[in-house]
Structures are given as C-alpha cells and as structure tokens.
C-alpha cells in the first residue's frame, strides 16, 4: 500500500463492497489500495480478502466506536448498508448515521454512499395508492437509504451518491428465475405494472464506485444513477429464452399477489415495483444506461450478463 491512497470499503464481503474490492485489487498499477472493513476479519471470507491483497480490519456499523479507527488514514470510504440482513429501516438509519459521522471524524476526503430514493417524496404515507408499511414507510429498503442522504450531507465527510438498480443476480439468488408450469413451459413472473425495469450486474456497482473515486472529491454532492439496461418483462423473458434455448413467457403479476407470497420483505418488494411503475419515467431518467456507461464503459447489458451467468440461474 506504500504510496497509494487507501479506499476503505464497508461491506467488503458483500455484493457491492466485494465488487469494489475486486476492482481495486485488479488495478495493480492504480493509485488506490483497498482496506476491507468487515465484522469478522478472521472469518474465511476475511482471510480470502487478505490473501488477495487487501488490508482487512474490523468494523461494525452497529458499533459506532469501531468505525472511526477502521476509516483512519483512508483517503476514501465506500459506505453501504444491508437492509435485507435485518429488515429494519430504523436499524439501517442508525447504521448510516454512525457510518457518516465516522467518516467525518476520520477526516476522509471522499465518501461514496450507496443509496436509493425516498419514495415518500412521491407518495406520502397517507397516500392510499400504495400500502403504508410499519406505519411510516412505503418502500422501507428504499426510504431509509433515501432519508439517510440528508444525514450524509450534514454529518459526513464530502459525499457522492451512487443510486443503484435491480440486481439481475435476483434471478439466481432471490427465487425470481424461470419456473416450469404444469404444461412444462418456462415462465417468469414479476409485478411490473407494465413498466420497464432498470437492472444491473451487481459487480458493475463496485466498478462504478471505483470510477467515482477516480473522479476525486470534486464530485462530492453529485448523484450517479446506474443501470446496465432498462427492459420490459417480455424483453427479460426473451433474453432468458435465447440463452436457455427454449421459450420463456412473462407474467405481469398484480402487486398484491406478489406481496402475499409471504417471504420476508415480500410486501416491501411489491411496493417497490408498484412505486416504480407509477414513477417509471423518474426511475428511468435517474438510471440512464448511456450516462452509466460514461462513468463505467465496461457496464454489462442483460445479454452479456446472461452469457456469463445462465448456468447459475436455477430452474424452478
């Protein structure tokens, strides 16, 4: 790390942070080195990061006292929170505040905060078009991150805002892959409400964050929305069909049907799709793939992502 600027990465063993760690390590001649922050530096994943060349240190967003030391001496910090680990917007907000304050305390020069929209700015809690959850949210995993933007603006070191999209990896890990019907034919089903869906390969989030750090602290305050492609349900089904070698249909589910599936966070996800359908233009404008490729020219589209991952998608 001698002579290089250190980027401290929160969530270094997760999807977004892990992608940034890999991007920095792959750029061996670059100006940055990576410090991986994890709750369990002695874990198997922590050891793997150390072997790959990262500095691995302990840090826990639920333990504010651990954070400033983890950021100490770093030029940059990539900050992300994982709502799906605990399904609590309040806990996510507390984590975001602790992380923001720690970057300021450590005098970090440039923060990249992975965020989303606060959907209540479009659909207030009292608006009946979309159900209100937990008494004060429309889409908890969006709203908490969006609410935390003001925390980073007021309480963090200079911050850029990275606005992400639907992970295509959800077809692998979230049970959204094709399923066979009673007739033996494959189909996918999502509650899109007729809208198109901005999507991204999760590894490209880390690469995009790396590009923001290259731009320097002068872009603090700016928002960078990213997606690899914006597709209809039918277009995603067609892409899957091409790589699977057999037809795949698309069913546009009612939002309330998806919410009733019963898995943890199903109502949150259903509301996400519902708000996105109601405000499709706004969602798409923020996540224009052309602008995203100006930031990260290697951004995958859906076809390229499928070419790399089709064998990993389970068929239900």
KESEVO-580139 format. One record per residue (C-alpha): residue number from 1; z, y negated, x negated. Coordinates in nm, 4 decimals. Each point is the difference from the previous one (the first is absolute). Layout:
N
+-----+----------+----------+----------+
!   n !       zz !       yy !       xx !
+-----+----------+----------+----------+
! NUM !        Z !        Y !        X !
...
+-----+----------+----------+----------+
REM end
This chain:
316
+-----+----------+----------+----------+
!   n !       zz !       yy !       xx !
+-----+----------+----------+----------+
!   1 !   0.0000 !   0.0000 !   0.0000 !
!   2 !   0.0158 !  -0.2259 !  -0.3041 !
!   3 !  -0.1860 !  -0.3227 !   0.0660 !
!   4 !  -0.0906 !   0.0868 !   0.3568 !
!   5 !   0.1192 !  -0.1622 !   0.3211 !
!   6 !   0.2118 !   0.2346 !   0.2063 !
!   7 !  -0.0713 !   0.0586 !   0.3681 !
!   8 !   0.3006 !   0.1521 !   0.1753 !
!   9 !  -0.1098 !   0.2234 !   0.2870 !
!  10 !   0.2266 !   0.0734 !   0.2955 !
!  11 !  -0.0834 !   0.3261 !   0.1755 !
!  12 !  -0.1570 !   0.1345 !  -0.3165 !
!  13 !   0.0107 !   0.3589 !   0.1242 !
!  14 !  -0.1499 !  -0.0927 !   0.3386 !
!  15 !  -0.3548 !  -0.0511 !   0.1221 !
!  16 !  -0.0500 !  -0.3714 !  -0.0664 !
!  17 !   0.2215 !  -0.0412 !  -0.3041 !
!  18 !  -0.1265 !   0.3226 !  -0.1504 !
!  19 !  -0.3555 !  -0.1253 !   0.0239 !
!  20 !   0.0914 !  -0.3165 !  -0.1889 !
!  21 !   0.1840 !   0.1994 !  -0.2682 !
!  22 !  -0.3093 !   0.2171 !  -0.0524 !
!  23 !  -0.2278 !  -0.3043 !  -0.0140 !
!  24 !   0.2106 !  -0.1660 !  -0.2698 !
!  25 !   0.0357 !   0.3181 !  -0.2050 !
!  26 !  -0.3751 !   0.0645 !   0.0178 !
!  27 !  -0.0717 !  -0.3459 !  -0.1433 !
!  28 !   0.1265 !   0.0823 !  -0.3457 !
!  29 !  -0.1515 !  -0.3035 !  -0.1640 !
!  30 !   0.1158 !  -0.2393 !   0.2707 !
!  31 !   0.2528 !  -0.2778 !  -0.0201 !
!  32 !   0.2616 !   0.1693 !   0.2191 !
!  33 !   0.2512 !   0.2810 !  -0.0371 !
!  34 !   0.1799 !   0.1661 !   0.2881 !
!  35 !   0.3655 !   0.0425 !   0.0842 !
!  36 !   0.0507 !   0.2532 !   0.2773 !
!  37 !   0.3016 !  -0.0714 !   0.2220 !
!  38 !   0.1349 !   0.3006 !   0.1851 !
!  39 !   0.3281 !   0.1025 !   0.1542 !
!  40 !  -0.0085 !   0.3243 !  -0.1983 !
!  41 !  -0.1363 !  -0.0537 !  -0.3512 !
!  42 !   0.1167 !   0.3481 !  -0.1001 !
!  43 !  -0.1962 !   0.1685 !   0.2778 !
!  44 !  -0.3125 !   0.2083 !  -0.0609 !
!  45 !  -0.2189 !  -0.2931 !   0.1098 !
!  46 !   0.1936 !  -0.2377 !  -0.2233 !
!  47 !  -0.0466 !   0.2275 !  -0.3003 !
!  48 !  -0.3707 !   0.0293 !   0.0778 !
!  49 !  -0.0356 !  -0.3780 !  -0.0050 !
!  50 !   0.1793 !  -0.0205 !  -0.3335 !
!  51 !  -0.2245 !   0.2682 !  -0.1487 !
!  52 !  -0.3041 !  -0.1926 !   0.1250 !
!  53 !   0.1151 !  -0.3063 !  -0.1930 !
!  54 !   0.2012 !  -0.2079 !   0.2446 !
!  55 !   0.3408 !  -0.1453 !  -0.0687 !
!  56 !   0.2188 !   0.1492 !   0.2740 !
!  57 !   0.3148 !  -0.1779 !   0.1185 !
!  58 !   0.2426 !   0.0377 !   0.2889 !
!  59 !  -0.0120 !  -0.2381 !   0.2927 !
!  60 !   0.0807 !   0.0337 !   0.3695 !
!  61 !  -0.0953 !  -0.2521 !   0.2687 !
!  62 !   0.3139 !   0.1042 !   0.1908 !
!  63 !   0.2124 !  -0.0971 !  -0.3028 !
!  64 !  -0.0720 !  -0.3672 !  -0.0754 !
!  65 !   0.2083 !   0.0046 !  -0.3186 !
!  66 !  -0.2441 !   0.2496 !  -0.1546 !
!  67 !  -0.3104 !  -0.2131 !   0.0484 !
!  68 !   0.0252 !  -0.3036 !  -0.2269 !
!  69 !   0.0675 !   0.2212 !  -0.3059 !
!  70 !  -0.3015 !   0.2122 !   0.0961 !
!  71 !  -0.2205 !  -0.3115 !   0.0097 !
!  72 !   0.1519 !  -0.1642 !  -0.3094 !
!  73 !  -0.2584 !  -0.1021 !  -0.2584 !
!  74 !  -0.2958 !   0.0855 !   0.2211 !
!  75 !  -0.2925 !  -0.2373 !   0.0387 !
!  76 !  -0.0983 !   0.1366 !   0.3425 !
!  77 !   0.1476 !   0.2066 !   0.2803 !
!  78 !  -0.1752 !   0.2033 !   0.2667 !
!  79 !   0.2238 !   0.0276 !   0.3044 !
!  80 !  -0.0423 !   0.2385 !   0.2910 !
!  81 !   0.2374 !   0.1431 !   0.2600 !
!  82 !  -0.0335 !   0.3310 !   0.1831 !
!  83 !   0.0792 !  -0.0335 !   0.3698 !
!  84 !  -0.0978 !   0.3624 !   0.0663 !
!  85 !   0.2781 !   0.1279 !  -0.2234 !
!  86 !   0.2683 !  -0.1170 !   0.2443 !
!  87 !  -0.1795 !  -0.1535 !   0.3042 !
!  88 !   0.2289 !  -0.3058 !  -0.0023 !
!  89 !  -0.1512 !  -0.3492 !   0.0046 !
!  90 !   0.3441 !  -0.1509 !  -0.0673 !
!  91 !   0.0437 !   0.2126 !  -0.3115 !
!  92 !  -0.3494 !  -0.0901 !  -0.1161 !
!  93 !   0.0790 !  -0.3712 !   0.0391 !
!  94 !   0.3231 !   0.0397 !  -0.1966 !
!  95 !  -0.1887 !   0.1802 !  -0.2761 !
!  96 !  -0.2677 !  -0.2684 !  -0.0099 !
!  97 !   0.2609 !  -0.2759 !  -0.0283 !
!  98 !   0.1779 !   0.1807 !  -0.2830 !
!  99 !  -0.3262 !   0.0544 !  -0.1866 !
! 100 !  -0.1135 !  -0.3591 !   0.0487 !
! 101 !   0.3258 !  -0.1454 !  -0.1281 !
! 102 !   0.0008 !   0.2356 !  -0.2980 !
! 103 !  -0.3444 !  -0.1148 !  -0.1152 !
! 104 !   0.1204 !  -0.3602 !   0.0015 !
! 105 !   0.3215 !   0.0898 !  -0.1780 !
! 106 !  -0.1981 !   0.1863 !  -0.2682 !
! 107 !  -0.2383 !  -0.2978 !  -0.0364 !
! 108 !  -0.3097 !   0.2115 !   0.0603 !
! 109 !  -0.3176 !  -0.2092 !  -0.0356 !
! 110 !  -0.2099 !   0.1654 !   0.2737 !
! 111 !   0.0848 !   0.2286 !   0.2922 !
! 112 !  -0.2455 !   0.1969 !   0.2122 !
! 113 !   0.1576 !   0.0868 !   0.3355 !
! 114 !  -0.1686 !   0.2710 !   0.2091 !
! 115 !   0.0169 !  -0.1279 !   0.3543 !
! 116 !  -0.1444 !   0.0110 !   0.3536 !
! 117 !  -0.0177 !  -0.2358 !   0.2965 !
! 118 !   0.2944 !  -0.0886 !   0.2216 !
! 119 !  -0.1717 !   0.0954 !   0.3260 !
! 120 !   0.2532 !  -0.1993 !   0.2053 !
! 121 !  -0.1897 !  -0.3136 !  -0.0996 !
! 122 !  -0.2817 !   0.1294 !   0.2216 !
! 123 !   0.1988 !   0.1915 !   0.2604 !
! 124 !   0.3522 !  -0.1359 !   0.0545 !
! 125 !   0.2791 !   0.2400 !   0.0842 !
! 126 !  -0.0124 !  -0.1031 !   0.3667 !
! 127 !  -0.3758 !   0.0683 !   0.0262 !
! 128 !  -0.0370 !   0.3179 !   0.2133 !
! 129 !  -0.3452 !   0.0967 !  -0.1294 !
! 130 !   0.1576 !   0.2041 !  -0.2794 !
! 131 !   0.3412 !   0.1689 !   0.0378 !
! 132 !   0.2900 !  -0.1607 !  -0.1853 !
! 133 !   0.1820 !   0.2404 !  -0.2326 !
! 134 !   0.3684 !  -0.0118 !  -0.0990 !
! 135 !   0.0380 !  -0.3192 !   0.2019 !
! 136 !  -0.1762 !  -0.2333 !  -0.2450 !
! 137 !  -0.3139 !   0.1510 !  -0.1537 !
! 138 !  -0.3520 !   0.0805 !   0.1088 !
! 139 !  -0.1055 !   0.1930 !  -0.3119 !
! 140 !   0.3158 !   0.0452 !  -0.2094 !
! 141 !  -0.1717 !   0.1182 !  -0.3191 !
! 142 !  -0.2277 !  -0.3048 !   0.0131 !
! 143 !   0.2441 !  -0.2570 !   0.1352 !
! 144 !   0.2735 !   0.0513 !  -0.2589 !
! 145 !  -0.2434 !  -0.0418 !  -0.2892 !
! 146 !  -0.1579 !  -0.3052 !   0.1623 !
! 147 !   0.3411 !  -0.1530 !   0.0649 !
! 148 !   0.0899 !   0.0599 !  -0.3640 !
! 149 !  -0.2907 !  -0.2187 !  -0.1160 !
! 150 !   0.2154 !  -0.3057 !   0.0654 !
! 151 !   0.2791 !   0.1565 !  -0.2055 !
! 152 !  -0.2317 !   0.0400 !  -0.2985 !
! 153 !  -0.1289 !  -0.3537 !   0.0427 !
! 154 !   0.3533 !  -0.1429 !   0.0017 !
! 155 !   0.2055 !   0.2361 !  -0.2144 !
! 156 !  -0.2301 !   0.1777 !  -0.2477 !
! 157 !  -0.1825 !  -0.0794 !  -0.3203 !
! 158 !  -0.3610 !  -0.1266 !   0.0507 !
! 159 !  -0.1571 !   0.2531 !   0.2369 !
! 160 !  -0.3488 !   0.1157 !   0.1016 !
! 161 !  -0.0365 !   0.1957 !   0.3240 !
! 162 !  -0.2034 !   0.3223 !   0.0159 !
! 163 !  -0.0920 !   0.0944 !   0.3592 !
! 164 !  -0.0847 !   0.3687 !   0.0269 !
! 165 !  -0.1900 !   0.2203 !   0.2486 !
! 166 !   0.0119 !   0.3408 !   0.1689 !
! 167 !   0.0197 !   0.2729 !  -0.2657 !
! 168 !  -0.2817 !   0.2533 !   0.0191 !
! 169 !   0.2570 !   0.2367 !  -0.1505 !
! 170 !   0.1458 !   0.0137 !   0.3517 !
! 171 !  -0.2727 !   0.2556 !   0.0688 !
! 172 !   0.1677 !   0.2161 !  -0.2645 !
! 173 !   0.3718 !  -0.0604 !   0.0425 !
! 174 !   0.0603 !  -0.1491 !   0.3445 !
! 175 !  -0.1546 !   0.2650 !   0.2209 !
! 176 !  -0.3026 !  -0.2128 !   0.0902 !
! 177 !  -0.2613 !   0.2389 !  -0.1387 !
! 178 !  -0.2531 !   0.1903 !   0.2129 !
! 179 !   0.1230 !   0.2639 !   0.2435 !
! 180 !  -0.1879 !   0.2775 !   0.1741 !
! 181 !  -0.0081 !  -0.0050 !   0.3757 !
! 182 !  -0.0066 !   0.3026 !   0.2250 !
! 183 !  -0.3787 !  -0.0035 !  -0.0298 !
! 184 !   0.0292 !   0.0341 !  -0.3804 !
! 185 !  -0.1392 !  -0.3459 !  -0.0682 !
! 186 !   0.1672 !  -0.2510 !  -0.2287 !
! 187 !   0.1235 !  -0.3383 !   0.1127 !
! 188 !   0.2236 !  -0.2869 !  -0.1006 !
! 189 !   0.2037 !  -0.2112 !   0.2406 !
! 190 !   0.1417 !  -0.3468 !  -0.0621 !
! 191 !   0.1045 !  -0.2814 !   0.2365 !
! 192 !  -0.2453 !  -0.2685 !  -0.1145 !
! 193 !  -0.0633 !  -0.1672 !   0.3343 !
! 194 !  -0.3670 !  -0.0319 !  -0.0862 !
! 195 !   0.0743 !  -0.1970 !  -0.3175 !
! 196 !  -0.1025 !   0.0702 !  -0.3556 !
! 197 !   0.2642 !   0.0931 !  -0.2580 !
! 198 !   0.0288 !  -0.1549 !  -0.3491 !
! 199 !   0.0815 !   0.2816 !  -0.2412 !
! 200 !   0.0593 !   0.0553 !  -0.3688 !
! 201 !   0.0537 !   0.2650 !  -0.2649 !
! 202 !   0.3647 !  -0.0423 !  -0.0886 !
! 203 !  -0.0707 !   0.0094 !  -0.3729 !
! 204 !  -0.2113 !  -0.3136 !   0.0366 !
! 205 !   0.3091 !  -0.1945 !   0.1084 !
! 206 !   0.1480 !   0.0400 !  -0.3460 !
! 207 !  -0.3279 !  -0.0976 !  -0.1672 !
! 208 !  -0.0202 !  -0.3093 !   0.2222 !
! 209 !   0.3546 !  -0.0996 !  -0.0919 !
! 210 !  -0.0901 !   0.0384 !  -0.3676 !
! 211 !  -0.2939 !  -0.2376 !   0.0479 !
! 212 !   0.2328 !  -0.2576 !   0.1558 !
! 213 !   0.2272 !   0.0159 !  -0.3040 !
! 214 !  -0.3051 !  -0.0602 !  -0.2192 !
! 215 !  -0.0697 !  -0.3188 !   0.1957 !
! 216 !   0.3402 !  -0.1307 !  -0.1073 !
! 217 !   0.2816 !  -0.1894 !   0.1653 !
! 218 !  -0.2416 !  -0.2744 !   0.1006 !
! 219 !  -0.0876 !   0.2071 !   0.3082 !
! 220 !   0.3618 !   0.0048 !   0.1188 !
! 221 !   0.0078 !  -0.0943 !   0.3658 !
! 222 !  -0.3403 !   0.1541 !   0.0734 !
! 223 !  -0.0593 !   0.2942 !   0.2349 !
! 224 !  -0.2359 !   0.2807 !  -0.0988 !
! 225 !  -0.1071 !   0.2254 !   0.2871 !
! 226 !  -0.1619 !   0.3281 !  -0.1008 !
! 227 !  -0.1958 !   0.2847 !   0.1563 !
! 228 !  -0.2704 !   0.2326 !  -0.1213 !
! 229 !  -0.1901 !   0.0095 !   0.3283 !
! 230 !   0.0456 !  -0.0888 !   0.3667 !
! 231 !  -0.1118 !   0.2860 !   0.2253 !
! 232 !  -0.0043 !   0.1051 !   0.3621 !
! 233 !   0.1504 !   0.3319 !   0.1008 !
! 234 !  -0.3484 !   0.1420 !   0.0440 !
! 235 !  -0.1005 !  -0.1124 !  -0.3494 !
! 236 !   0.3049 !   0.1681 !  -0.1521 !
! 237 !  -0.0796 !   0.3190 !   0.1928 !
! 238 !  -0.3579 !  -0.0125 !  -0.1255 !
! 239 !   0.1193 !  -0.0382 !  -0.3580 !
! 240 !   0.2293 !   0.2980 !   0.0350 !
! 241 !  -0.2817 !   0.2011 !   0.1568 !
! 242 !  -0.2320 !  -0.0769 !  -0.2916 !
! 243 !   0.2473 !   0.1314 !  -0.2567 !
! 244 !   0.1266 !   0.2935 !   0.2069 !
! 245 !  -0.3502 !   0.1137 !   0.0863 !
! 246 !   0.0615 !   0.0259 !   0.3755 !
! 247 !   0.0274 !  -0.2403 !   0.2942 !
! 248 !   0.3215 !  -0.1978 !   0.0523 !
! 249 !   0.0605 !  -0.1907 !   0.3232 !
! 250 !   0.2222 !  -0.3021 !   0.0548 !
! 251 !   0.2399 !  -0.0539 !   0.2920 !
! 252 !   0.1422 !  -0.3478 !   0.0570 !
! 253 !   0.3498 !   0.0828 !   0.1230 !
! 254 !   0.1960 !  -0.2230 !   0.2387 !
! 255 !   0.2736 !  -0.1806 !  -0.1936 !
! 256 !   0.2754 !   0.1410 !   0.2224 !
! 257 !  -0.1217 !   0.3553 !  -0.0624 !
! 258 !   0.0250 !  -0.0463 !  -0.3756 !
! 259 !   0.3445 !  -0.1596 !   0.0376 !
! 260 !   0.1123 !   0.3067 !   0.1920 !
! 261 !  -0.0856 !   0.2453 !  -0.2771 !
! 262 !   0.3646 !  -0.0136 !  -0.1027 !
! 263 !  -0.0145 !  -0.0032 !  -0.3775 !
! 264 !   0.2264 !  -0.2575 !  -0.1702 !
! 265 !  -0.1668 !  -0.3384 !   0.0269 !
! 266 !  -0.2663 !   0.1057 !   0.2518 !
! 267 !   0.0782 !  -0.2986 !   0.2229 !
! 268 !  -0.0205 !  -0.2331 !  -0.3005 !
! 269 !  -0.3385 !   0.1420 !  -0.1017 !
! 270 !  -0.1330 !  -0.0197 !   0.3569 !
! 271 !   0.0989 !  -0.3654 !   0.0196 !
! 272 !  -0.1680 !  -0.0632 !  -0.3361 !
! 273 !  -0.3305 !   0.1332 !   0.1307 !
! 274 !   0.0464 !  -0.1922 !   0.3261 !
! 275 !   0.0596 !  -0.3353 !  -0.1709 !
! 276 !  -0.2868 !   0.0677 !  -0.2364 !
! 277 !  -0.2309 !   0.0630 !   0.2950 !
! 278 !   0.1100 !  -0.3221 !   0.1711 !
! 279 !  -0.0445 !  -0.2059 !  -0.3175 !
! 280 !  -0.2823 !   0.1898 !  -0.1664 !
! 281 !  -0.1776 !  -0.3114 !  -0.1257 !
! 282 !   0.3131 !  -0.1278 !  -0.1700 !
! 283 !   0.0759 !   0.3362 !  -0.1614 !
! 284 !  -0.3560 !   0.0381 !  -0.1252 !
! 285 !  -0.0248 !  -0.3578 !  -0.1291 !
! 286 !   0.3088 !   0.0446 !  -0.2167 !
! 287 !  -0.1290 !   0.3308 !  -0.1400 !
! 288 !  -0.3651 !  -0.0789 !  -0.0715 !
! 289 !  -0.1276 !   0.2794 !  -0.2304 !
! 290 !  -0.2404 !  -0.2377 !  -0.1737 !
! 291 !   0.2812 !  -0.2285 !  -0.1118 !
! 292 !   0.2104 !   0.3039 !  -0.0897 !
! 293 !  -0.2754 !   0.1150 !  -0.2363 !
! 294 !  -0.0099 !  -0.3411 !  -0.1625 !
! 295 !   0.3625 !   0.0731 !  -0.0919 !
! 296 !  -0.0526 !   0.3702 !  -0.0838 !
! 297 !  -0.3677 !   0.0931 !  -0.0457 !
! 298 !   0.0821 !   0.3713 !  -0.0177 !
! 299 !   0.1392 !   0.0110 !   0.3553 !
! 300 !  -0.1038 !   0.3272 !   0.1697 !
! 301 !  -0.1705 !   0.0071 !   0.3375 !
! 302 !   0.0773 !   0.2808 !   0.2452 !
! 303 !  -0.2916 !   0.2168 !  -0.1117 !
! 304 !   0.1028 !  -0.0191 !  -0.3655 !
! 305 !   0.3617 !   0.0719 !   0.0907 !
! 306 !  -0.1065 !   0.3038 !   0.2045 !
! 307 !  -0.2114 !   0.1286 !  -0.2880 !
! 308 !   0.3150 !   0.0087 !  -0.2126 !
! 309 !   0.2442 !   0.1219 !   0.2635 !
! 310 !  -0.1712 !   0.2090 !   0.2686 !
! 311 !   0.1474 !   0.3245 !  -0.1340 !
! 312 !   0.3499 !  -0.1457 !   0.0373 !
! 313 !  -0.0326 !  -0.0808 !   0.3694 !
! 314 !   0.1635 !   0.2752 !   0.2086 !
! 315 !  -0.1882 !   0.1270 !   0.3030 !
! 316 !   0.2327 !   0.0463 !   0.2974 !
+-----+----------+----------+----------+
REM end
